[in-house]
Amino acid sequence: MSKVYKISAVTLLIKDMKRSCNFYSKIPGLKQVYGGPEDFFTTYEIGENSSVYLNLELSKWINSDEYGHPKNLLRIILHTDDVDKLYSYFKNDQIISHLISFENGPSNASWGERYFHIRDPDGYILSFAQSLKS
């Protein structure tokens, strides 16, 4: 069985990358390590050598609930030692597979991780990832 062992990152879905980068770059303790104002995805390391990250992802699909509050703006990324085994476990467990929805199957990302996304029973996006670097 593959286990989840830490929160790696929180991803905020945003409307304007340049504006968001201007803000997050000013916060002491955050260091941009990937992307930037002209990219669709930017990562800030929180603290020095911490392996904890804040991601910004440009999204034109930001929706609002009936009160006008933004929804689907948060993604929690959890590291696991085997993405494919965990995905298979979720797919094959009758209880889990009926409680969640799958956003995608395991995929390799340009930033060096293999991952998949699900939506929990309340619609929050959970991403499970493992490093492709040895």
C-alpha positions, 0 to 999 in steps of 0.5 A, spaced: 500 500 500 502 506 498 502 512 503 501 519 503 506 522 508 506 530 507 503 536 504 507 538 499 504 544 497 497 548 496 495 551 490 491 557 489 487 558 482 488 565 480 485 570 475 492 574 474 499 571 474 502 578 474 498 581 479 499 575 484 506 574 482 507 582 484 504 580 491 507 574 493 514 576 491 513 581 496 512 576 502 518 575 506 520 568 506 517 566 499 522 565 494 520 564 487 523 557 484 518 556 478 515 560 473 513 567 473 509 573 471 508 571 464 507 563 466 501 559 467 504 556 473 508 559 478 511 556 485 514 559 491 518 555 496 516 557 503 522 558 508 529 555 506 530 548 503 523 546 506 520 542 501 513 546 502 511 550 496 505 555 495 503 554 487 499 559 483 495 557 477 492 561 472 485 559 471 479 562 467 475 557 470 474 560 477 466 559 478 462 563 484 457 560 489 450 562 490 453 568 494 458 570 489 464 567 493 469 564 489 469 556 489 474 551 487 480 556 488 484 551 492 488 545 491 492 541 496 498 537 494 499 531 498 506 527 496 506 519 496 511 514 494 507 511 489 502 515 485 500 509 480 498 504 486 494 510 490 490 511 484 489 504 483 487 503 490 482 509 490 479 506 483 478 499 486 475 501 493 468 501 492 467 506 498 472 511 496 470 511 488 463 512 490 465 518 494 470 522 490 470 524 482 477 523 478 479 529 475 485 525 471 489 519 471 496 519 473 500 523 468 507 526 468 508 533 469 513 538 466 516 540 473 518 533 475 512 530 478 507 524 477 500 526 479 493 525 479 487 530 481 481 528 485 475 532 488 473 530 495 466 529 497 465 536 498 468 538 491 475 540 494 481 538 489 486 534 492 492 532 488 497 526 489 504 527 487 511 523 487 517 526 484 520 523 478 527 525 480 531 519 483 
